[in-house]
Amino acid sequence: MVRYQKYDETTLELSPGEINEVVRDEHPEVLQRQLNLTRILLLVVVAVVVVPRIVSVFRWSGTMGQPRPVTPRGELASWEKTTTDLFAQVSPSVVYLTTRSRVADPFYRRAIEVDAGSGSGFMWDELGHIVTNFHVLQEASSAQVVMWDHSSYEATLVGGSPDHDLAVLRINAPPEKLKPVLIGASGELLVGQAVFAIGNPFGLSQTLTTGIVSAKSRTIQSPTGRAIEEVIQIDAAINPGNSGGPLMDSAGRLIGVNTAIYSPSGTSAGVGFAIPIDTVNRVVPQIIASGRYEPPQMGIRVNQELSDAITRRLDLDGVMIMEVIEGGGADRAGLRGTILGRQELVQLGDVITSIEGNAVDSMDQLMETLDRYGRGRAVNVQYWREGESRSTEVVLQ
């Protein structure tokens, strides 16, 4: 029981339920205040807890949220437009190569073809000739060419030059699909100049990477071990599958053929190499014409072992002529070879020391130097004879 005192100071002993009845009867304003307070508290709870949850549900369901308006982009930056225009111009000339190799099947005792690899190439002319790297086709017995529009053609091998890591294929495709690249010049390139590579790294067709000319006049090894001179070093990403693809300048002209990377991991490390177009433009026409590349010749024969022994004794750096071929360029220029007697050296051949100012001290270096010049070109040859240095003009054949 609870003691309750009324307004008239009368004291009653009532139960809690009886007190509520008395309060409701004698103090209705108190009950109203309690009800109002309860309503306010309920509204606060709804506002703080329930409404945010409902709004969140509607927002995620998309019934309340609306897409944000798109901000107009405006014109592309000039350098972006250069890149997009270049890709649109050149990409139809770039092809994806897949190769197959014939191997022996010991179980069925017959030859079968298996996937050998992939690479890139580009359209050289409107006759369907495609240029790529020799190493892309080195182990292949057949090659498939996939064009920019995903059409596919079986390719035939025209020929190649392993010393330059270049090869030429040909496809029989409709004329409208044969879009040759524009030809530039590599001799005029500047370090820091922008370059663009298009190819199929890791089989991802029509991939564009960009960079700069990092250095010029690098030397790399060809598949035969011979040196390839005047190679362009670039930092555009070159990866497996880019081999044989075109390297372009900002005018969309071909300036090189992407051929190798320098990377401990085998993937791009920012050091790539491209065979210069000046070399490509000298070698490829010969491959198309005859199926192979024949380097220019002076018309001499050299015995490297004897040449090294004689030049060391004479304290000279050069290549001693062992024999002058009759009717050749060296013969017409008056150069002379070595004459050996039975027991002694009768006449010492001329020792070639430089060609067009480029020093030579081995037969390989002599051939690499001559390879910079085409047949029919007259080159200045400096040589040593009888204790003095001389020079003459030799027409290469």
C-alpha positions in Angstrom: 0.0 0.0 0.0 1.1 3.6 -0.7 0.1 6.6 1.4 -1.5 9.3 -0.8 -2.4 12.9 0.3 -5.2 14.6 -1.6 -5.6 18.4 -2.1 -7.9 18.6 0.9 -5.1 17.2 2.9 -6.9 13.9 3.4 -4.5 11.0 3.7 -5.4 7.7 2.1 -3.6 4.4 1.9 -4.0 3.2 -1.7 -2.6 0.6 -4.0 -0.6 1.7 -7.1 -3.6 1.0 -9.4 -5.9 3.0 -7.1 -3.4 5.9 -7.1 -3.5 6.0 -11.0 -7.3 6.2 -10.9 -7.2 9.0 -8.4 -4.6 11.0 -10.4 -6.6 10.5 -13.6 -9.7 11.8 -11.8 -8.3 14.6 -9.8 -5.2 15.7 -11.9 -6.0 15.2 -15.6 -3.4 17.9 -16.5 -0.6 15.7 -15.1 -1.7 12.8 -17.2 -1.8 15.0 -20.3 1.8 16.2 -19.7 3.0 12.6 -19.4 1.3 11.7 -22.6 2.8 14.7 -24.4 6.2 13.8 -23.1 5.9 10.2 -24.3 4.9 11.4 -27.7 7.9 13.7 -28.0 10.2 11.0 -26.9 8.8 8.6 -29.5 9.2 11.3 -32.3 12.8 11.8 -31.2 13.5 8.1 -31.4 11.9 7.9 -34.9 13.8 11.0 -36.1 17.2 9.8 -34.8 17.1 6.1 -35.4 14.3 5.0 -37.8 14.3 7.8 -40.5 18.0 7.5 -41.4 17.7 3.8 -41.9 14.6 4.2 -44.1 16.4 6.9 -46.2 19.5 4.6 -46.5 17.3 1.8 -47.8 15.6 4.0 -50.3 18.9 5.4 -51.5 20.5 2.0 -52.1 17.4 0.7 -53.8 17.6 3.6 -56.2 14.1 4.8 -55.5 15.3 8.2 -54.1 18.9 8.5 -55.6 19.4 10.1 -59.0 22.5 9.9 -61.4 24.8 12.9 -61.1 24.8 15.2 -64.1 27.7 14.7 -66.5 30.2 17.5 -66.7 31.0 18.4 -70.4 34.5 17.4 -71.2 35.4 19.9 -73.9 38.1 19.4 -76.5 40.9 16.9 -76.1 44.3 18.3 -75.3 46.5 18.6 -78.4 48.9 15.9 -77.3 45.9 13.5 -76.7 44.5 14.3 -80.1 47.9 13.5 -81.6 47.9 10.1 -79.9 44.3 9.2 -80.8 44.7 10.3 -84.4 47.9 8.4 -84.8 46.4 5.1 -83.4 43.4 5.5 -85.8 45.7 6.0 -88.7 48.3 3.3 -88.0 46.4 0.5 -86.2 44.8 -0.9 -89.5 48.3 -1.5 -90.7 49.3 -3.6 -87.7 48.7 -7.4 -87.7 48.8 -10.1 -85.1 50.8 -13.2 -85.9 50.4 -16.7 -84.5 52.8 -19.4 -85.5 52.8 -23.2 -85.5 55.7 -25.5 -85.5 55.9 -29.1 -87.0 57.2 -31.7 -84.5 57.4 -35.4 -84.5 54.7 -37.4 -82.7 56.4 -40.6 -81.4 53.1 -42.3 -80.6 51.5 -42.0 -84.0 54.9 -41.8 -85.8 54.0 -38.7 -87.8 54.6 -35.0 -87.8 52.0 -32.7 -86.1 51.8 -29.0 -85.8 51.7 -27.3 -82.3 51.5 -23.7 -81.3 54.9 -22.1 -81.5 54.2 -18.5 -80.3 52.9 -15.1 -81.4 54.1 -11.7 -82.4 53.3 -8.6 -84.3 53.9 -7.3 -87.8 52.8 -4.5 -90.1 51.8 -4.0 -93.7 54.8 -2.9 -95.9 53.1 -2.3 -99.2 49.8 -2.8 -101.1 50.9 -6.2 -102.4 50.3 -7.9 -99.1 53.9 -8.0 -97.8 54.1 -8.0 -94.0 57.3 -7.2 -92.1 58.1 -8.8 -88.7 61.1 -10.1 -86.8 63.0 -13.1 -88.0 63.0 -14.6 -84.5 59.2 -14.6 -84.4 59.2 -17.1 -87.3 62.4 -18.9 -86.5 60.8 -22.0 -85.2 57.6 -21.8 -87.2 56.4 -24.1 -90.0 53.3 -21.9 -90.7 51.9 -18.5 -89.7 48.5 -17.0 -89.4 47.9 -13.3 -89.8 45.0 -11.7 -88.0 44.0 -8.2 -89.3 42.6 -5.2 -87.5 39.1 -6.3 -88.4 39.7 -9.8 -87.0 39.8 -11.4 -90.4 42.4 -14.1 -90.7 44.7 -15.2 -93.5 47.3 -17.9 -94.0 50.7 -16.3 -94.7 53.5 -17.5 -96.9 57.2 -16.8 -96.1 58.9 -14.6 -98.7 62.3 -14.6 -97.0 64.4 -13.1 -94.2 67.7 -11.8 -93.0 68.6 -13.4 -89.6 71.6 -11.0 -89.4 69.2 -8.1 -89.1 66.3 -10.1 -87.3 63.9 -9.2 -90.2 61.6 -11.4 -92.2 58.8 -10.8 -94.8 55.5 -12.7 -95.1 52.8 -12.3 -97.7 49.1 -12.7 -97.6 46.4 -12.8 -100.2 43.8 -10.3 -98.9 41.4 -7.8 -100.6 43.1 -4.6 -101.6 40.9 -2.5 -99.2 42.5 -4.3 -96.3 46.1 -3.7 -97.3 47.0 -0.4 -95.7 50.8 0.1 -95.7 52.5 2.2 -93.1 54.1 5.6 -93.9 57.9 5.4 -94.0 60.1 7.8 -91.9 63.8 8.2 -91.3 65.7 7.1 -88.2 68.9 9.0 -88.8 67.2 12.3 -87.9 65.7 11.1 -84.6 66.5 13.1 -81.4 66.9 11.7 -77.9 63.7 12.8 -76.0 61.5 12.6 -79.1 58.1 11.0 -78.6 57.6 7.5 -79.9 54.5 5.2 -80.2 54.6 1.4 -80.3 51.6 -0.7 -81.5 51.6 -4.5 -81.1 50.1 -7.5 -79.4 51.8 -7.9 -76.0 50.8 -11.2 -74.4 48.4 -11.8 -77.2 46.4 -8.6 -76.4 45.8 -7.3 -79.9 46.0 -3.6 -81.0 47.8 -2.3 -77.9 49.3 1.2 -78.0 52.2 2.2 -75.7 54.0 5.5 -75.7 57.4 6.8 -74.6 60.5 8.6 -75.9 63.7 7.9 -77.6 66.0 7.1 -74.7 69.2 6.7 -76.7 70.5 6.2 -80.2 73.2 4.0 -81.8 72.8 1.1 -79.5 74.1 -2.4 -80.6 72.2 -5.6 -80.0 72.8 -9.2 -81.2 70.8 -10.8 -84.0 69.6 -14.4 -83.9 72.9 -15.4 -85.6 75.0 -13.6 -83.1 76.0 -10.8 -85.5 75.7 -7.2 -84.2 72.8 -5.0 -85.3 74.0 -1.5 -85.3 72.3 1.9 -84.9 69.5 0.4 -82.8 67.0 2.8 -81.2 66.6 2.5 -77.4 63.1 3.5 -76.2 61.2 3.5 -72.9 57.8 2.7 -74.3 56.5 -0.6 -72.8 57.7 -3.5 -75.0 56.7 -7.0 -73.9 56.6 -10.5 -75.4 54.3 -10.3 -78.4 55.4 -6.8 -79.3 58.2 -8.2 -81.4 57.9 -7.3 -85.1 55.5 -4.4 -84.4 56.0 -0.9 -85.7 57.6 2.0 -83.8 56.1 5.3 -85.0 57.0 9.0 -84.6 54.4 11.6 -83.8 53.7 12.1 -87.5 52.6 8.5 -87.8 55.7 7.5 -89.8 57.5 4.2 -89.3 60.9 4.8 -87.6 61.7 1.3 -86.4 60.7 -2.3 -85.8 60.3 -3.3 -82.1 62.5 -6.3 -81.5 63.9 -6.8 -78.0 63.7 -5.7 -74.4 66.3 -5.6 -71.7 64.7 -7.0 -68.5 65.7 -9.5 -65.8 62.1 -10.5 -65.6 61.4 -10.9 -69.3 58.8 -8.1 -69.2 59.0 -4.4 -69.7 61.5 -2.6 -67.6 61.5 0.6 -69.6 64.4 -0.5 -71.8 63.3 -1.6 -75.3 65.1 -1.7 -78.6 63.9 -1.2 -82.2 65.7 -1.9 -85.5 66.0 1.5 -87.3 63.9 2.1 -90.4 67.0 3.2 -92.3 68.2 -0.5 -91.9 64.8 -1.9 -92.6 64.3 0.1 -95.7 67.6 -1.2 -97.1 67.1 -4.8 -96.2 63.4 -5.5 -96.8 63.3 -4.5 -100.5 66.1 -7.0 -101.2 64.2 -9.8 -99.3 61.0 -9.0 -101.3 63.0 -9.0 -104.6 65.1 -12.2 -104.0 64.0 -13.9 -100.8 67.2 -13.0 -99.0 69.5 -10.1 -98.1 72.9 -10.0 -99.7 75.2 -7.5 -98.0 77.3 -5.1 -100.1 80.8 -6.5 -100.9 84.2 -4.9 -101.6 85.4 -7.9 -103.6 88.0 -9.2 -101.1 88.7 -12.3 -99.1 90.2 -12.2 -95.6 91.9 -14.8 -93.4 91.1 -13.6 -89.9 93.7 -15.6 -88.1 96.6 -14.5 -90.5 95.3 -11.0 -90.5 95.3 -10.8 -86.7 98.9 -12.2 -86.5 100.2 -9.7 -89.1 98.5 -6.6 -87.7 99.6 -7.4 -84.2 103.2 -7.6 -85.4 102.8 -4.3 -87.3 101.1 -2.7 -84.3 98.1 -1.9 -86.5 94.3 -2.0 -86.0 92.8 -3.2 -89.2 91.9 -6.1 -91.6 94.6 -7.4 -94.0 93.4 -8.3 -97.5 94.2 -11.9 -98.3 92.9 -11.9 -101.8 91.4 -9.4 -104.2 88.6 -10.8 -106.4 89.2 -10.0 -110.1 86.8 -7.4 -111.4 85.4 -6.5 -108.0 85.3 -3.1 -106.5 88.6 -3.5 -104.6 90.4 -4.7 -107.8 89.1 -1.7 -109.7 90.3 0.7 -106.9 93.8 -0.7 -107.0 93.9 -2.5 -103.7 96.1 -5.5 -103.5 96.1 -8.8 -101.7 98.7 -11.0 -99.9 101.2 -13.2 -101.9 102.6 -16.1 -100.0 105.6 -18.1 -101.2 106.5 -21.6 -100.2 108.4 -20.5 -97.1 108.0 -16.8 -96.8 105.6 -13.9 -97.2 106.3 -12.5 -100.7 103.9 -9.5 -100.6 101.9 -8.1 -97.7 98.4 -7.3 -98.6 96.9 -3.9 -97.9 95.5 -3.5 -94.4 92.1 -1.7 -94.3 92.0 0.6 -91.2 88.7 2.5 -91.8 85.8 3.0 -94.1 84.2 6.4 -94.4 86.0 7.3 -91.2 84.7 4.3 -89.2 87.6 2.3 -87.8 87.6 -1.5 -88.5 89.7 -4.1 -86.8 87.9 -7.4 -87.7 86.1 -9.0 -90.6 82.8 -8.8 -88.6 83.3 -5.1 -88.0 84.2 -4.6 -91.7 81.0 -6.3 -92.8 78.9 -4.4 -90.3 80.3 -1.1 -91.5 79.7 -2.0 -95.2 76.2 -3.0 -94.3 75.4 0.7 -93.7 75.8 1.4 -97.4 74.0 0.0 -100.4 75.3 -1.7 -103.5 76.6 0.7 -106.0 77.7 3.2 -103.3 81.3 4.5 -103.5 82.9 4.5 -100.1 86.2 6.0 -99.0 88.6 3.3 -97.8 91.6 4.1 -95.7 94.4 1.5 -95.8 98.0 0.9 -94.8 100.6 -0.1 -97.4 104.4 -0.3 -97.1 104.6 1.8 -94.0 102.2 4.6 -95.0 98.5 5.4 -94.8 96.6 5.8 -98.1 93.0 6.1 -99.2 90.9 5.2 -102.3 87.3 5.0 -103.4 85.7 1.6 -103.7 82.3 1.0 -105.4 80.4 -1.7 -103.4 78.8 -4.6 -105.3 
